[in-house]
Amino acid sequence: MSEQMTRRRFVKVTATAVGLAALGGGGYMAVEWAPDEEYGEYPRMTIGDGMSRVLVVYGTKTGCTAGIAEQIGGTIAETGATVDVVPAGDGPDAAGYDAVIVGSGVRVGSWHPFVKEWATTQAGTLKSVPVAFFTACLTMATDPDKADEVRAYTDPLIEATGVKPVDIGLFAGMNDPKKFSLPERLIMKAMKAPQGDFRDMDAVAEWTRDVVGKLGLS
Ligand SMILES: Cc1cc2nc3c(=O)[nH]c(=O)nc-3n(C[C@H](O)[C@H](O)[C@H](O)COP(=O)(O)O)c2cc1C
C-alpha cells in the first residue's frame, strides 16, 4: 500500500465516501450505514467446565471478531475455566464472573458503538473484576508498527467508563468485501485496503495464555 492505513486516513476516506454517497443520489445511504444499526446474529457458546467463570463479550459486523473471541474462549477453557462467549448485542450480565474479556472490530478508529454501549452499561461490574480488552482491525495486518495507535482506539472508552483493562490484545482482522455494505466496500476500496483474512489464531492463543495470569485466573 502506498499510504499507511491510519485512523486519520480512515476518517478522511470515510468522510469523502459518505459525502459522495449523499451527493450521488444515494440519498440517505450515509444515514443507513450507521454501524450500530447493522449487525447480524452471531453465536454464543459455553466452552469448558472448569471452576473459574469467565465471560468473553465481542462485537462484530462480519464475523471476524467472533472467530477471535471463540479462540480466546477455547484457550482460556484449556486452563480450567468455564467460558461464556457472548455477542455484545445479546446484552450479557457481567456480574458473577471471575474475569471478563471484551473485544470489538473497528470502524474509523473506534469499537462498534453497541460494544461501547454494553461496556458503559456494565461499567460498575467491570470496575470490580479483572478485565482485558482486545481489538481486531486491519491496521494490525497492514501496519503492525502502528500498535500504539490501535491501542489508543479504546482510550476514550477507558476514560469515559473508568474501566481499566489489565491488557489490550491487538489483532489483525479481515477484509472480506462480500460481508461489507456498499458504502463500506467503497471506503475499503478507496483505502486500497488489501483483501483477505489476516487473523493469526496462534497469536490470539499466545496473547490469551499470557493474559490468563494477568486476570488472576492461574
Ligand atoms: C468503514 C470501515 C472503517 C474501518 N476503520 C478502520 C480503522 O479505523 N482502523 C483499522 O485498523 N481498521 C478499520 N477497518 C477494518 C475493520 O476493523 C476490519 O475489517 C475488522 O476485521 C472488522 O471486524 P468485525 O467485522 O469483526 O467488526 C474499517 C473497516 C470498515 C469497513
The ligand as a Gaussian input file, in Angstrom:
#p B3LYP/6-31G(d) Opt

LIG

0 1
 C      -15.895000       1.563000       7.176000
 C      -14.740000       0.857000       7.777000
 C      -13.885000       1.538000       8.628000
 C      -12.787000       0.876000       9.196000
 N      -11.952000       1.588000      10.012000
 C      -10.826000       1.000000      10.478000
 C       -9.880000       1.748000      11.240000
 O      -10.080000       2.920000      11.578000
 N       -8.748000       1.121000      11.630000
 C       -8.484000      -0.178000      11.294000
 O       -7.417000      -0.665000      11.619000
 N       -9.378000      -0.937000      10.624000
 C      -10.538000      -0.373000      10.201000
 N      -11.454000      -1.111000       9.471000
 C      -11.216000      -2.545000       9.276000
 C      -12.032000      -3.428000      10.244000
 O      -11.772000      -3.102000      11.578000
 C      -11.724000      -4.894000       9.969000
 O      -12.335000      -5.237000       8.747000
 C      -12.152000      -5.840000      11.088000
 O      -11.725000      -7.130000      10.733000
 C      -13.662000      -5.811000      11.286000
 O      -14.008000      -6.725000      12.300000
 P      -15.543000      -7.104000      12.563000
 O      -16.136000      -7.477000      11.252000
 O      -15.461000      -8.280000      13.480000
 O      -16.203000      -5.939000      13.157000
 C      -12.552000      -0.489000       8.924000
 C      -13.442000      -1.187000       8.088000
 C      -14.518000      -0.528000       7.516000
 C      -15.449000      -1.281000       6.602000

